Amino acid sequence: MSNELELFRDNVRRFFADEVEPHYEKWEKDGILPKSLYLKMGEAGLLCVDQPEEYGGIGAPFEFSCVIVEEAARMGFLALASNLTVHSDIAAPYILHLGTEEQKRKYLPRMASGECIGAIGMTEPGAGSDLQGMKTSALLEGDTYVLNGSKTFITNGQNAGVVVLAAKTDPKAGGKGTTLFTVDTDLPGFKRGRNLEKIGLHSADTSELFFDNVRLPASAVLGRIGGGFGHLIDELPRERLVLAVSAIGHAQGAMEKTIEYVTTRKAFGQTIASFQNTRFELAKIKTDIEVHRAFTEKCVAQYADQKLDVPTAAMIKLATTEMEGRVTDACLQLFGGYGFMAEYPISRYWADARIQRIYGGTSEIMKEVIARSLVGR
């Protein structure tokens, strides 16, 4: 498979070089990726690649999906990597693993083609990482659920055609009262808030979503009624693993940009790369990346074999995103004052990396998950 994977990687790089790189600066200024890009990626077979062919995918191994995210991040398109992760590696697998045949056929082929962009509606203004503290409710009235509440920090929120949404169907039952739904964004009562301004990932549209008496048929329930929190736990390993993959790619790209700079930039009559401090810093950076790459590859193999557990997924997410922060900061330092200038790409690597330690579960939450697996609560 390694030869096929590398050929696929070459195709991914060419696609990003041709279809993304010339336009990315404009998209960053616009604060959103165009829907036309998803259609192009769908046509090129770069969305939901590990979905079965009967649902529009190409039935590729999971590693192929990782390559797309890794290369987007490596080339400095972390906003795109983030949006693709939500669409192809989070929203679509929820529907594939939990959906009825009707739901799968309704959404998955259009997600693979780029016609329908997916989002995940979990985080709320007053809850943050505390998913059990969510207030959004979907209460049964007759044969329909009436959805009320709001979500925030929703990636793909402006472009989404379907949201995999968590809501309380039994507000008195705690985590056991949470249910997942597929929510079409053209339903009456659904409203998108503004496209939120961020310090990084500018072209990754991030929104508030509002639900005012949105009526959902029983066929919109995703998975088990009351089983939402358990479903979240089941699906989190893939989400956190793919974030780790993007962290590796992003750190690698930052290092490559830095090597290019220090080998050409001169100070005191010699290249910056000739100074011992620069050489030692690059040695540390390279070692940091490769150590974490090895752990990531192990976790990718475990996930492909359905053996990646929740604590290990938390470990890989914690380790790689913390490493990514160290690496991008060290790389920016080697650029000196130019590293702080927006015109130099390293500044975007540095700013974009910061969110990776927050979304998908903060580093602090990851530590708690790992600790519980060792010594309990």
RODO-2510 file (C-alpha; in nm, 4 decimals, decimal comma):
residues 377
     n   res          X          Y          Z
     1     m     0,0000     0,0000     0,0000
     2     s     0,2940     0,2359     0,0566
     3     n     0,3475     0,2936    -0,3170
     4     e    -0,0209     0,3708    -0,3704
     5     l    -0,0199     0,6010    -0,0696
     6     e     0,2762     0,8006    -0,2000
     7     l     0,1208     0,8307    -0,5451
     8     f    -0,1939     0,9560    -0,3779
     9     r     0,0133     1,2021    -0,1728
    10     d     0,1672     1,3396    -0,4929
    11     n    -0,1811     1,3911    -0,6390
    12     v    -0,2960     1,5680    -0,3228
    13     r     0,0051     1,8009    -0,3330
    14     r    -0,0554     1,8857    -0,6983
    15     f    -0,4209     1,9570    -0,6321
    16     f    -0,3405     2,1912    -0,3434
    17     a    -0,0656     2,3623    -0,5425
    18     d    -0,3004     2,4209    -0,8374
    19     e    -0,6372     2,4816    -0,6715
    20     v    -0,5563     2,6212    -0,3251
    21     e    -0,2190     2,7944    -0,3129
    22     p    -0,2968     3,0693    -0,5709
    23     h    -0,6160     3,1683    -0,3881
    24     y    -0,5472     3,0988    -0,0208
    25     e    -0,4431     3,4514     0,0764
    26     k    -0,7677     3,5891    -0,0632
    27     w    -0,9709     3,3251     0,1193
    28     e    -0,7908     3,4129     0,4416
    29     k    -0,8894     3,7771     0,3930
    30     d    -1,2452     3,6790     0,3022
    31     g    -1,2696     3,4675     0,6165
    32     i    -1,4199     3,1696     0,4364
    33     l    -1,3420     2,8951     0,1883
    34     p    -1,5618     2,8947    -0,1241
    35     k    -1,8123     2,6147    -0,1668
    36     s    -1,6712     2,5645    -0,5153
    37     l    -1,3514     2,4279    -0,3589
    38     y    -1,5462     2,1437    -0,1976
    39     l    -1,7006     2,0603    -0,5343
    40     k    -1,3547     2,0500    -0,6933
    41     m    -1,2216     1,8319    -0,4135
    42     g    -1,5198     1,6038    -0,4491
    43     e    -1,4634     1,5746    -0,8212
    44     a    -1,0973     1,4920    -0,7555
    45     g    -1,1953     1,2198    -0,5063
    46     l    -1,0501     1,3994    -0,2035
    47     l    -1,3547     1,4091     0,0246
    48     c    -1,4661     1,1240     0,2527
    49     v    -1,2186     0,8959     0,0776
    50     d    -1,2501     0,6042     0,3197
    51     q    -1,6276     0,5861     0,2853
    52     p    -1,7581     0,2789     0,1010
    53     e    -1,8098     0,3266    -0,2706
    54     e    -2,1836     0,2651    -0,2328
    55     y    -2,2013     0,5929    -0,0379
    56     g    -1,9867     0,7964    -0,2763
    57     g    -1,6404     0,7368    -0,1309
    58     i    -1,3589     0,5446    -0,2923
    59     g    -1,3303     0,2839    -0,0182
    60     a    -0,9692     0,3769     0,0534
    61     p    -0,7925     0,2817     0,3776
    62     f    -0,8042     0,5372     0,6592
    63     e    -0,4416     0,6341     0,5940
    64     f    -0,5464     0,8026     0,2686
    65     s    -0,7756     1,0387     0,4554
    66     c    -0,4848     1,1222     0,6865
    67     v    -0,2639     1,2151     0,3893
    68     i    -0,5102     1,4835     0,2755
    69     v    -0,5182     1,6527     0,6149
    70     e    -0,1428     1,6167     0,6687
    71     e    -0,0540     1,7739     0,3338
    72     a    -0,2980     2,0625     0,3721
    73     a    -0,1435     2,1392     0,7115
    74     r     0,2140     2,0963     0,5863
    75     m     0,1583     2,3454     0,3042
    76     g     0,0324     2,6020     0,5550
    77     f    -0,3394     2,5581     0,4864
    78     l    -0,4366     2,4598     0,8404
    79     a    -0,7754     2,6312     0,8084
    80     l    -0,8527     2,4027     0,5159
    81     a    -0,7200     2,1022     0,7079
    82     s    -0,9473     2,1928     0,9985
    83     n    -1,2557     2,2254     0,7793
    84     l    -1,1800     1,9022     0,5962
    85     t    -1,1312     1,7203     0,9258
    86     v    -1,4763     1,8266     1,0433
    87     h    -1,6374     1,7381     0,7101
    88     s    -1,4650     1,4128     0,6122
    89     d    -1,3279     1,2752     0,9396
    90     i    -1,5909     1,3735     1,1950
    91     a    -1,9343     1,4562     1,0501
    92     a    -1,9346     1,1917     0,7762
    93     p    -1,8155     0,9053     1,0024
    94     y    -2,0885     0,9876     1,2557
    95     i    -2,3479     0,9386     0,9829
    96     l    -2,1726     0,6332     0,8390
    97     h    -2,1374     0,4580     1,1749
    98     l    -2,4670     0,5603     1,3365
    99     g    -2,7031     0,6481     1,0557
   100     t    -2,9934     0,4539     0,9152
   101     e    -2,9719     0,3426     0,5559
   102     e    -3,1986     0,6336     0,4659
   103     q    -2,9674     0,8844     0,6396
   104     k    -2,6567     0,7389     0,4797
   105     r    -2,8004     0,7598     0,1306
   106     k    -2,9405     1,1066     0,1909
   107     y    -2,6179     1,2677     0,3091
   108     l    -2,3029     1,0668     0,2408
   109     p    -2,2929     1,0703    -0,1428
   110     r    -2,3491     1,4479    -0,1410
   111     m    -2,0799     1,4923     0,1243
   112     a    -1,8358     1,2928    -0,0872
   113     s    -1,9156     1,5054    -0,3924
   114     g    -1,8873     1,8326    -0,1986
   115     e    -2,2509     1,9265    -0,2595
   116     c    -2,3338     1,9029     0,1109
   117     i    -2,0808     2,0301     0,3663
   118     g    -2,0917     1,8796     0,7133
   119     a    -2,0525     2,0390     1,0546
   120     i    -2,0634     1,9221     1,4165
   121     g    -2,2811     2,1054     1,6683
   122     m    -2,1496     2,0267     2,0162
   123     t    -1,9991     2,3332     2,1856
   124     e    -2,2262     2,5857     2,3536
   125     p    -2,1575     2,9375     2,4845
   126     g    -2,1927     2,8386     2,8503
   127     a    -2,0497     2,4870     2,8366
   128     g    -1,7271     2,4832     2,6313
   129     s    -1,5523     2,1491     2,6840
   130     d    -1,8234     2,0390     2,9302
   131     l    -2,0439     1,8578     2,6807
   132     q    -2,2650     1,7210     2,9573
   133     g    -2,3507     2,0793     3,0506
   134     m    -2,5175     2,1580     2,7188
   135     k    -2,8561     2,3342     2,7296
   136     t    -2,9844     2,2882     2,3728
   137     s    -3,2968     2,0732     2,3890
   138     a    -3,4968     1,8620     2,1449
   139     l    -3,8227     1,7705     2,3149
   140     l    -4,0697     1,5266     2,1667
   141     e    -4,4091     1,6711     2,0732
   142     g    -4,6270     1,4124     1,9085
   143     d    -4,4126     1,2506     1,6401
   144     t    -4,1616     1,5351     1,6015
   145     y    -3,8801     1,6820     1,8095
   146     v    -3,8800     2,0561     1,8731
   147     l    -3,5250     2,1894     1,8810
   148     n    -3,4291     2,5038     2,0741
   149     g    -3,0937     2,6469     2,1776
   150     s    -2,7652     2,7576     2,0314
   151     k    -2,4146     2,6372     1,9514
   152     t    -2,0917     2,8299     1,9076
   153     f    -1,7431     2,7902     1,7576
   154     i    -1,8921     2,5686     1,4853
   155     t    -1,6418     2,4973     1,2084
   156     n    -1,8058     2,4997     0,8624
   157     g    -2,0978     2,6814     1,0238
   158     q    -2,1454     2,9265     0,7369
   159     n    -2,1182     2,6664     0,4605
   160     a    -2,2784     2,3646     0,6266
   161     g    -2,5699     2,1876     0,4645
   162     v    -2,6087     1,9386     0,7489
   163     v    -2,5132     1,9606     1,1161
   164     v    -2,4630     1,6562     1,3358
   165     l    -2,6108     1,8072     1,6490
   166     a    -2,6147     1,7061     2,0147
   167     a    -2,9219     1,8077     2,2155
   168     k    -3,0931     1,7124     2,5391
   169     t    -3,3978     1,4938     2,4799
   170     d    -3,4289     1,4338     2,8549
   171     p    -3,2881     1,7368     3,0377
   172     k    -3,3192     1,5635     3,3771
   173     a    -3,1103     1,2596     3,2805
   174     g    -2,7663     1,4251     3,2584
   175     g    -2,5349     1,2713     3,0008
   176     k    -2,7829     0,9872     2,9443
   177     g    -3,0397     1,2384     2,8226
   178     t    -2,8352     1,3518     2,5213
   179     t    -2,9290     1,2484     2,1669
   180     l    -2,7671     1,3180     1,8296
   181     f    -2,9610     1,4486     1,5298
   182     t    -2,8978     1,5289     1,1658
   183     v    -3,0179     1,8859     1,1153
   184     d    -3,0627     2,0268     0,7647
   185     t    -2,9669     2,3939     0,7587
   186     d    -3,2587     2,4911     0,5343
   187     l    -3,5180     2,4031     0,7989
   188     p    -3,7468     2,6802     0,9290
   189     g    -3,6190     2,8165     1,2589
   190     f    -3,2522     2,7480     1,1850
   191     k    -3,0334     3,0579     1,1781
   192     r    -2,6619     3,1129     1,1308
   193     g    -2,4926     3,3794     1,3383
   194     r    -2,2022     3,5877     1,2207
   195     n    -1,8775     3,4417     1,0924
   196     l    -1,6630     3,4719     1,4052
   197     e    -1,3307     3,6575     1,3883
   198     k    -1,0315     3,4603     1,5148
   199     i    -0,6585     3,5155     1,5678
   200     g    -0,5825     3,2317     1,3275
   201     l    -0,7493     2,9905     1,0845
   202     h    -0,9075     3,2927     0,9198
   203     s    -1,0494     3,1094     0,6178
   204     a    -1,2065     2,8401     0,8356
   205     d    -1,5591     2,9757     0,8754
   206     t    -1,6565     2,9488     1,2407
   207     s    -2,0088     3,0382     1,3460
   208     e    -2,2776     3,0628     1,6041
   209     l    -2,5852     2,8538     1,5219
   210     f    -2,9339     2,9221     1,6570
   211     f    -3,2386     2,6953     1,6732
   212     d    -3,5808     2,8457     1,7328
   213     n    -3,8524     2,5789     1,7432
   214     v    -3,6891     2,3798     1,4641
   215     r    -3,9095     2,0771     1,4041
   216     l    -3,7236     1,7529     1,3412
   217     p    -3,8866     1,4273     1,2317
   218     a    -3,8050     1,1103     1,4235
   219     s    -3,5999     1,0057     1,1196
   220     a    -3,3488     1,2806     1,2110
   221     v    -3,2373     1,0940     1,5247
   222     l    -2,8809     0,9704     1,4736
   223     g    -2,8018     0,6573     1,6684
   224     r    -2,9767     0,5720     1,9931
   225     i    -3,2182     0,8027     2,1715
   226     g    -3,0357     0,9030     2,4883
   227     g    -2,7141     0,7504     2,3563
   228     g    -2,5577     1,0729     2,2323
   229     f    -2,2866     1,1045     2,4931
   230     g    -2,1771     0,7455     2,4413
   231     h    -2,1678     0,8013     2,0662
   232     l    -1,9486     1,1085     2,1210
   233     i    -1,7025     0,9029     2,3235
   234     d    -1,6939     0,6354     2,0525
   235     e    -1,6171     0,8845     1,7761
   236     l    -1,3686     1,1088     1,9603
   237     p    -1,0603     0,8875     1,8972
   238     r    -1,0733     0,9510     1,5220
   239     e    -1,1247     1,3235     1,5692
   240     r    -0,8289     1,3533     1,8055
   241     l    -0,6082     1,1288     1,5936
   242     v    -0,6689     1,3330     1,2792
   243     l    -0,5874     1,6506     1,4728
   244     a    -0,2606     1,4833     1,5682
   245     v    -0,1936     1,4056     1,2014
   246     s    -0,2497     1,7691     1,1115
   247     a    -0,0187     1,8774     1,3947
   248     i     0,2608     1,6611     1,2522
   249     g     0,2094     1,7991     0,9024
   250     h     0,1886     2,1566     1,0263
   251     a     0,5083     2,1275     1,2315
   252     q     0,6851     1,9678     0,9343
   253     g     0,5781     2,2531     0,7070
   254     a     0,6966     2,5146     0,9582
   255     m     1,0351     2,3438     0,9761
   256     e     1,0660     2,3331     0,5976
   257     k     0,9866     2,7047     0,5696
   258     t     1,2414     2,7808     0,8398
   259     i     1,5199     2,5774     0,6781
   260     e     1,4559     2,7597     0,3507
   261     y     1,4829     3,0937     0,5296
   262     v     1,7911     3,0312     0,7461
   263     t     1,9923     2,8837     0,4583
   264     t     1,9446     3,1986     0,2474
   265     r     1,9172     3,4810     0,5015
   266     k     2,2524     3,6313     0,6077
   267     a     2,3625     3,8078     0,9251
   268     f     2,7121     3,9198     1,0229
   269     g     2,8420     3,8055     0,6854
   270     q     2,7183     3,4454     0,7029
   271     t     2,3948     3,2531     0,6680
   272     i     2,1832     3,2170     0,9805
   273     a     2,2067     2,8400     0,9304
   274     s     2,5798     2,8542     0,9973
   275     f     2,5304     2,9666     1,3596
   276     q     2,5452     2,6895     1,6169
   277     n     2,2260     2,8045     1,7891
   278     t     2,0317     2,7760     1,4630
   279     r     2,1718     2,4326     1,3896
   280     f     2,0987     2,3035     1,7391
   281     e     1,7449     2,4460     1,7341
   282     l     1,6755     2,2760     1,4005
   283     a     1,8131     1,9500     1,5373
   284     k     1,5752     1,9729     1,8335
   285     i     1,2827     2,0580     1,6063
   286     k     1,3495     1,7675     1,3712
   287     t     1,3841     1,5241     1,6604
   288     d     1,0645     1,6495     1,8232
   289     i     0,8694     1,6006     1,5010
   290     e     1,0031     1,2541     1,4253
   291     v     0,9458     1,1183     1,7761
   292     h     0,5839     1,2311     1,7619
   293     r     0,5446     1,1113     1,4033
   294     a     0,6357     0,7591     1,5177
   295     f     0,3695     0,7655     1,7903
   296     t     0,1157     0,9063     1,5448
   297     e     0,1846     0,6351     1,2885
   298     k     0,1384     0,3740     1,5624
   299     c    -0,1990     0,5268     1,6538
   300     v    -0,3072     0,5452     1,2889
   301     a    -0,2352     0,1732     1,2573
   302     q    -0,4283     0,1046     1,5791
   303     y    -0,7289     0,3004     1,4534
   304     a    -0,7208     0,1183     1,1191
   305     d    -0,7351    -0,2072     1,3202
   306     q    -1,0150    -0,0669     1,5418
   307     k    -0,7860    -0,0816     1,8466
   308     l    -0,7325     0,2880     1,9295
   309     d    -0,8829     0,3554     2,2712
   310     v    -0,9934     0,6852     2,4233
   311     p    -0,6935     0,7388     2,6580
   312     t    -0,4403     0,6705     2,3814
   313     a    -0,6237     0,9090     2,1470
   314     a    -0,6062     1,1715     2,4220
   315     m    -0,2316     1,1073     2,4601
   316     i    -0,1579     1,1493     2,0910
   317     k    -0,3673     1,4643     2,0670
   318     l    -0,2020     1,6145     2,3763
   319     a     0,1522     1,5218     2,2745
   320     t     0,1414     1,6285     1,9101
   321     t    -0,0402     1,9589     1,9530
   322     e     0,1883     2,0639     2,2380
   323     m     0,4834     1,9715     2,0148
   324     e     0,3319     2,1718     1,7289
   325     g     0,3176     2,4774     1,9541
   326     r     0,6820     2,4374     2,0543
   327     v     0,7973     2,3881     1,6977
   328     t     0,6086     2,6782     1,5403
   329     d     0,7260     2,9097     1,8186
   330     a     1,0898     2,8008     1,7788
   331     c     1,0646     2,8403     1,4019
   332     l     0,9219     3,1907     1,4281
   333     q     1,2089     3,2847     1,6613
   334     l     1,4621     3,1836     1,3980
   335     f     1,3041     3,4326     1,1577
   336     g     1,3786     3,7131     1,4031
   337     g     1,1740     4,0284     1,3464
   338     y     1,0546     3,9047     1,0089
   339     g     0,8771     3,6185     1,1840
   340     f     0,6396     3,8713     1,3383
   341     m     0,5497     4,0165     0,9996
   342     a     0,2270     3,8890     0,8440
   343     e     0,3885     3,8739     0,4992
   344     y     0,6098     3,5860     0,6123
   345     p     0,4208     3,2547     0,6156
   346     i     0,5767     3,1408     0,9421
   347     s     0,3589     3,3959     1,1241
   348     r     0,0477     3,2149     1,0022
   349     y     0,1880     2,8755     1,1024
   350     w     0,2443     3,0147     1,4523
   351     a    -0,0966     3,1809     1,4876
   352     d    -0,2902     2,8900     1,3372
   353     a    -0,1208     2,6343     1,5620
   354     r    -0,2562     2,7882     1,8815
   355     i    -0,6106     2,6542     1,8441
   356     q    -0,4924     2,2952     1,8143
   357     r    -0,4423     2,2762     2,1914
   358     i    -0,8022     2,3896     2,2463
   359     y    -1,0508     2,2373     2,0021
   360     g    -1,1182     1,8654     1,9982
   361     g    -1,0677     1,8785     2,3747
   362     t    -0,8231     2,1127     2,5468
   363     s    -0,4836     1,9902     2,6623
   364     e    -0,6149     2,0084     3,0175
   365     i    -0,9097     1,7819     2,9323
   366     m    -0,6701     1,5406     2,7591
   367     k    -0,4616     1,5185     3,0761
   368     e    -0,7743     1,4450     3,2801
   369     v    -0,8833     1,1691     3,0394
   370     i    -0,5382     1,0101     3,0571
   371     a    -0,5198     1,0417     3,4357
   372     r    -0,8593     0,8768     3,4844
   373     s    -0,7393     0,5769     3,2864
   374     l    -0,4499     0,5447     3,5317
   375     v    -0,5878     0,6248     3,8761
   376     g    -0,9622     0,6764     3,8319
   377     r    -1,1540     0,9910     3,9191
***
